[in-house]
Amino acid sequence: MAEEQGNIIAKALELKNLVSYQEGAVVSKTLIDRGIGTITLFSFDKGQGLSEHTAPFDAFVQVVDGEAEITISGAVQTVRGGEIIIMPANRPHSLKAVERFKMLLVMIRA
């Protein structure tokens, strides 16, 4: 993300190219981090994931590339590139890469 003296410069970028896959790893890149929320891009190698946890805020997830299984309150859903899912606040959720995948996570803290 291009910045000039702490301000983001407007420039069209291809979302899927802002973070790379790494073998056996989860990679994240924060695009915006403000008091009211964050926008973070993640890449997950096949088989990688995030263990079950809760968050005090709703989260919007857009799968940019690949495929993941996202479990919310015990219900498993397969989400593929181009699809979105909302993870409600205070409900346990986890995710696992069925194949390599990238996701954009938008968390609003208000």
MARGU-44479 format. One line per field, with one value per residue: residue number from 0; residue in three letters; x, y negated, z of N, C-alpha, C, O in turn. Coordinates in steps of 0.02 Angstrom, whole numbers, plus 32768, in hexadecimal, padded with zeros to 4 digits. Atoms other than C-alpha are relative to their C-alpha. Layout:
# residues N
num <- NUM_...
residuo <- ala_...
n.xx <- X_...
n.yy <- Y_...
n.zz <- Z_...
ca.xx <- X_...
ca.yy <- Y_...
ca.zz <- Z_...
c.xx <- X_...
c.yy <- Y_...
c.zz <- Z_...
o.xx <- X_...
o.yy <- Y_...
o.zz <- Z_...
# end
This chain:
# residues 110
num <- 0_1_2_3_4_5_6_7_8_9_10_11_12_13_14_15_16_17_18_19_20_21_22_23_24_25_26_27_28_29_30_31_32_33_34_35_36_37_38_39_40_41_42_43_44_45_46_47_48_49_50_51_52_53_54_55_56_57_58_59_60_61_62_63_64_65_66_67_68_69_70_71_72_73_74_75_76_77_78_79_80_81_82_83_84_85_86_87_88_89_90_91_92_93_94_95_96_97_98_99_100_101_102_103_104_105_106_107_108_109
residuo <- met_ala_glu_glu_gln_gly_asn_ile_ile_ala_lys_ala_leu_glu_leu_lys_asn_leu_val_ser_tyr_gln_glu_gly_ala_val_val_ser_lys_thr_leu_ile_asp_arg_gly_ile_gly_thr_ile_thr_leu_phe_ser_phe_asp_lys_gly_gln_gly_leu_ser_glu_his_thr_ala_pro_phe_asp_ala_phe_val_gln_val_val_asp_gly_glu_ala_glu_ile_thr_ile_ser_gly_ala_val_gln_thr_val_arg_gly_gly_glu_ile_ile_ile_met_pro_ala_asn_arg_pro_his_ser_leu_lys_ala_val_glu_arg_phe_lys_met_leu_leu_val_met_ile_arg_ala
n.xx <- 802B_7FD8_8011_7FD9_8007_8036_803F_8003_8005_8030_7FE1_8021_7FD4_8022_8004_7FE1_7FB7_7FE5_7FE3_7FEA_8004_7FC1_8009_800A_8008_8034_7FE2_8032_7FEA_8033_8007_8018_8006_8018_8024_8043_7FFD_7FC6_8007_7FC3_7FFE_7FDD_7FF8_7FF8_7FEB_802E_7FFD_7FF7_803F_8004_8026_803F_7FFB_8038_7FED_8038_801E_800E_7FCA_8012_7FCA_8007_7FCC_7FE6_7FE3_7FFC_8039_7FF7_8038_8008_802F_801D_802B_8005_8019_7FCA_8013_7FC9_8002_7FD1_7FEE_8038_8038_7FF7_8023_7FFE_7FF5_8020_7FDD_8009_800F_7FC0_7FF3_7FBD_7FFD_7FCB_7FF6_800A_7FC9_7FE6_8032_7FF5_803E_8000_8025_8013_8019_8018_8002_8031
n.yy <- 803A_803D_8033_803D_8021_7FE2_8001_7FD0_801F_7FDE_7FDD_7FC0_7FC6_7FC0_7FE7_7FBD_8004_8026_7FD1_7FC3_7FC1_7FE5_7FB9_7FEE_803C_8032_8042_8036_8044_8031_8035_803A_7FF4_803C_7FF2_7FE5_7FBF_7FEC_7FDA_7FD7_7FCD_7FC4_7FC6_7FC2_7FC7_7FC7_7FDF_8031_801E_8022_7FD7_801E_803B_802F_8046_8029_8028_7FDC_8001_7FF4_7FDD_7FF4_7FD3_801E_7FCC_7FBF_7FE3_7FF4_7FEB_802D_7FE5_8032_7FDF_7FBA_7FF5_8007_8019_8007_8042_8000_8041_8029_7FFC_8021_7FE5_802A_7FDB_802A_800D_7FD5_7FBB_7FDE_7FF2_7FE9_7FF4_7FD4_8003_7FC2_800A_8044_8034_8044_801F_8043_8003_8044_7FFF_8042_7FFF_802F
n.zz <- 8000_8004_7FCD_8001_7FBF_7FD9_8025_8036_8042_8029_8038_800D_7FF5_8006_7FBC_7FF8_8006_7FC8_7FD1_8022_7FDC_7FE8_7FF0_7FBA_7FD6_8006_8008_7FFE_800F_7FEC_8031_7FDA_7FB9_7FE0_7FC3_800D_801F_8028_803D_8003_8033_7FE9_802C_7FDA_8027_7FF8_7FBF_7FCA_7FEB_7FC0_7FD0_7FEA_7FD4_8007_8005_7FE7_8036_803E_8031_8045_8022_8047_801A_803C_802A_7FDF_7FDE_7FB8_7FD7_7FC8_7FD0_7FD3_7FCF_8010_8044_8030_8041_8030_801F_8038_801D_8016_7FD0_7FC0_7FC6_7FC4_7FC2_7FCD_7FC1_7FC6_8012_800F_8047_8013_8048_8018_8048_8026_802E_7FF2_800A_7FE7_7FEA_7FE6_7FC2_7FEC_7FBC_7FEA_7FB7_7FE6
ca.xx <- 8000_804B_8054_8090_80AB_802F_7FA7_7F71_7F8A_7EFA_7F36_7EDF_7F2C_7F01_7EC8_7F04_7FB5_7FCA_7FF7_8055_8040_80C9_80DD_8097_8068_7FE3_8014_7FB8_7FC6_7F66_7F24_7ECA_7ED5_7E6C_7E14_7D6D_7DAB_7E28_7E37_7EB2_7EE0_7F15_7F5E_7F56_7FB7_7F52_7F29_7F4F_7ECA_7E96_7E5D_7DB3_7DA2_7D23_7D2A_7CC2_7C96_7C46_7CC3_7CAA_7D12_7D27_7D85_7DF2_7E3F_7E34_7DC3_7DAB_7D3D_7CFC_7CA7_7C32_7BE0_7C00_7BB6_7C35_7C28_7C97_7CC1_7D17_7D69_7CEC_7C7A_7C60_7C2B_7C01_7C48_7BD4_7C1B_7C31_7C15_7CA3_7CF0_7D86_7DC5_7E30_7E78_7E2F_7EA8_7F17_7EA8_7EAA_7E29_7E04_7DCC_7D6D_7D51_7CE7_7CFA_7C64
ca.yy <- 8000_7F5A_7ED8_7E26_7DDA_7E54_7E36_7EBB_7E88_7EB2_7F35_7FC8_806D_8122_8168_821C_81DF_817D_8219_82B5_836B_83B8_8474_84B4_8406_8384_82D6_8235_8183_80F7_807E_8008_8000_7F7B_7F6D_7F98_8032_808F_80D5_8166_81D6_8289_831A_83CD_845F_8500_854F_84B1_8457_83FB_845B_843B_8391_8306_824D_81C2_8178_81B6_81E2_81DC_825A_825A_82EE_82A5_8346_8400_845C_8467_84BD_843F_8480_840D_844F_8501_84EB_8508_84A6_84AF_8403_83EA_835C_82D0_8301_82AB_82DE_827D_82BE_827A_822E_829D_8340_83BF_83D1_8422_843D_84B5_84AA_8536_84F7_845D_83C7_830C_82AA_81F6_81DC_813E_8122_808E_8063_7FF1
ca.zz <- 8000_7FCE_8058_8061_810E_815C_80D9_805E_7FA9_7F35_7EB8_7E66_7E9E_7E7B_7F22_7F07_7EE3_7F86_7FEA_7FB2_7FE0_804B_805E_8103_813F_815B_8120_8148_810C_8162_80E0_8158_8215_8269_8310_82C1_8267_81FB_814D_8140_80AF_80D8_8076_80B7_8072_805A_8102_8166_81CA_8265_82FF_834C_839F_83B8_8393_83E2_8337_8296_820F_8153_80F1_8035_7FEB_7F63_7F22_7F49_7FC3_807F_80FD_817A_8215_8276_8314_82DA_822A_819F_80FE_8064_8021_7F79_7F19_7EFA_7F8B_8031_80DF_817D_8220_82A8_8347_83DF_837F_8379_82CD_827B_81CC_8168_80B9_804E_7FCB_7FCF_7FE7_8004_8063_808B_813F_816B_8225_825D_8315_8327
c.xx <- 802D_7FE9_802E_7FF1_7FC3_7FBC_8003_7FF7_7FD0_8023_7FDC_8032_7FD7_8005_8027_804B_8021_801E_8010_7FF3_8047_7FF3_7FFA_7FF0_7FBF_8023_7FC9_8020_7FC7_8000_7FEA_7FF9_7FEE_7FDA_7FBC_8001_803F_7FEA_8042_7FF8_802B_800B_800E_8017_7FCE_800B_800A_7FBD_8008_7FD5_7FC3_800D_7FC1_801D_7FC4_7FDC_7FF0_803C_7FE5_803C_7FEE_803A_8013_8016_7FFE_7FC0_8010_7FC1_7FFF_7FC9_7FEA_7FCE_7FF2_7FE8_8038_7FE5_803E_7FF7_8038_800D_7FC3_7FC5_8012_7FDC_8008_800B_7FE5_802A_7FEE_7FEB_8042_8005_8049_8001_803C_8002_7FF7_8035_801C_7FC8_8016_7FBD_800D_7FD3_7FF3_7FDF_7FEE_7FF6_7FCC_7FBB
c.yy <- 7FC2_7FCE_7FC4_7FDA_8019_8000_8031_7FDA_8029_801E_8042_8038_803F_8024_8042_7FFD_7FDB_802C_8041_803E_8013_8048_800B_7FC6_7FDB_7FBD_7FCC_7FBD_7FD1_7FC7_7FBF_8015_7FBE_8014_8020_8043_800C_8023_8025_8034_803A_8030_803C_8036_8039_8021_7FD1_7FE3_7FD8_802A_7FD9_7FC7_7FD7_7FBA_7FD6_7FD7_802E_7FF9_8013_8021_8009_802D_7FE5_8036_8041_8014_800E_801D_7FD1_801C_7FC9_8023_8049_8010_7FF1_7FE9_7FFB_7FBE_7FFD_7FB9_7FDC_8001_7FDD_8026_7FCE_802D_7FD3_7FF9_8034_8047_8022_8010_8015_8007_802A_7FFB_8045_8004_7FBB_7FCD_7FBE_7FE4_7FB9_7FFF_7FB7_8004_7FB8_8003_7FD1_801F
c.zz <- 8000_8035_7FF8_8040_8026_7FDD_7FC6_7FBE_7FD6_7FC3_7FF8_8006_7FF8_8042_8009_7FFD_803B_8037_7FDA_802B_8017_8017_804B_802E_7FF2_7FFE_8003_7FF0_8012_7FCD_8020_8049_8022_803F_7FF5_7FDD_7FD8_7FC0_7FF7_7FCA_8019_7FC6_802D_7FD0_800E_8043_803B_8014_8040_802E_8018_8032_7FF7_7FFA_8016_7FCA_7FC5_7FD2_7FBB_7FDE_7FB7_7FEA_7FBB_7FCE_8028_8023_8049_801E_803C_802C_802F_802D_7FEC_7FBA_7FCE_7FBD_7FD4_7FDC_7FCC_7FE7_7FE4_802F_8041_8036_8039_803C_8038_8040_8034_7FF0_7FED_7FB6_7FF6_7FB4_7FEE_7FB4_7FE1_7FCA_8012_7FF4_801E_8013_8018_803D_8011_8044_8013_804B_801D_8004
o.xx <- 8059_7FAD_8067_7FB9_7F9C_7F8C_8036_7FCE_7FD4_8041_7FD2_8068_7F9B_803B_804E_806C_805E_8042_7FE9_7FED_8078_7FC2_8025_7FF9_7F9E_804D_7F94_805B_7F91_8033_8000_7FDD_8019_7FCA_7FA4_7FCD_806A_7FB4_8077_7FC4_8063_7FE4_8032_7FF9_7FAC_8044_8000_7F8C_803F_7F9E_7FBD_8035_7F97_8056_7F8B_7FAE_8010_805F_7FBD_8073_7FB8_8074_7FEA_8010_8008_7F8A_8046_7F8A_802F_7F91_8013_7F9D_7FB9_7FEC_8054_7FB3_8073_7FC1_8071_7FEA_7F9C_7F96_804C_7FB0_803B_7FE7_8003_8050_7FB6_7FD2_8068_7FD6_8075_7FCC_806E_7FCE_8020_8051_7FFE_7FA3_8040_7F8A_8042_7F98_8022_7FAB_8018_7FD3_7FD2_7F8B
o.yy <- 7FBC_7FC3_7FCB_7FC2_7FF1_801A_8036_7FAC_8066_7FFA_8066_8036_803F_8038_8048_802C_7FD3_8013_8056_8039_8006_8055_7FF5_7FCC_7FE4_7FAE_7FD6_7FB2_7FD5_7FA7_7F89_804A_7F92_804F_8046_8063_7FE1_803F_8006_8054_8030_8031_8037_8041_8039_802F_7FE5_7FE8_7FCA_803E_7F9C_7FCE_7FE5_7FAD_7FEA_7FB1_8062_7FC7_8042_8005_8021_801B_7FE0_802D_8041_7FFF_8027_8013_7FCC_8028_7FA8_8040_8060_804A_7FBA_8003_7FE5_7FAF_800E_7F8A_7FF9_7FDA_7FD2_8050_7FAE_805F_7FA1_8027_804D_806A_8007_8027_8004_8004_802C_7FFA_8072_8039_7F97_7FD1_7FBB_7FF0_7FAA_8011_7F90_8024_7F8B_802E_7FBE_7FFE
o.zz <- 802B_803E_7FE1_804A_8041_7FF9_7FA4_7FBA_7FD4_7F9B_8029_7FE8_8003_8058_8038_8014_803B_8062_7FB0_8068_7FF5_803A_8072_806B_7FBF_8029_7FE6_7FFD_7FF5_7FC1_800D_8057_802B_8049_801F_7FD7_7FD1_7FBC_7FF0_7FC4_8032_7F96_805F_7F9B_8041_8057_8074_7FEF_8056_801B_8010_8060_7FCC_800D_800B_7FDA_7FBC_7FD2_7FB5_7FE0_7FA6_7FF2_7F8E_7F92_8064_8011_8059_8004_8061_8016_804E_8014_7FF2_7FA4_7FCD_7FA4_7FEB_7FC2_7FDB_7FF9_7FBF_8027_8051_8028_8040_8045_8049_8053_8037_801D_7FC5_7F96_801E_7F93_8012_7F93_7FEC_7FBC_8039_7FC4_804B_7FF3_8033_8039_8018_804C_8013_8064_8057_8018
# end
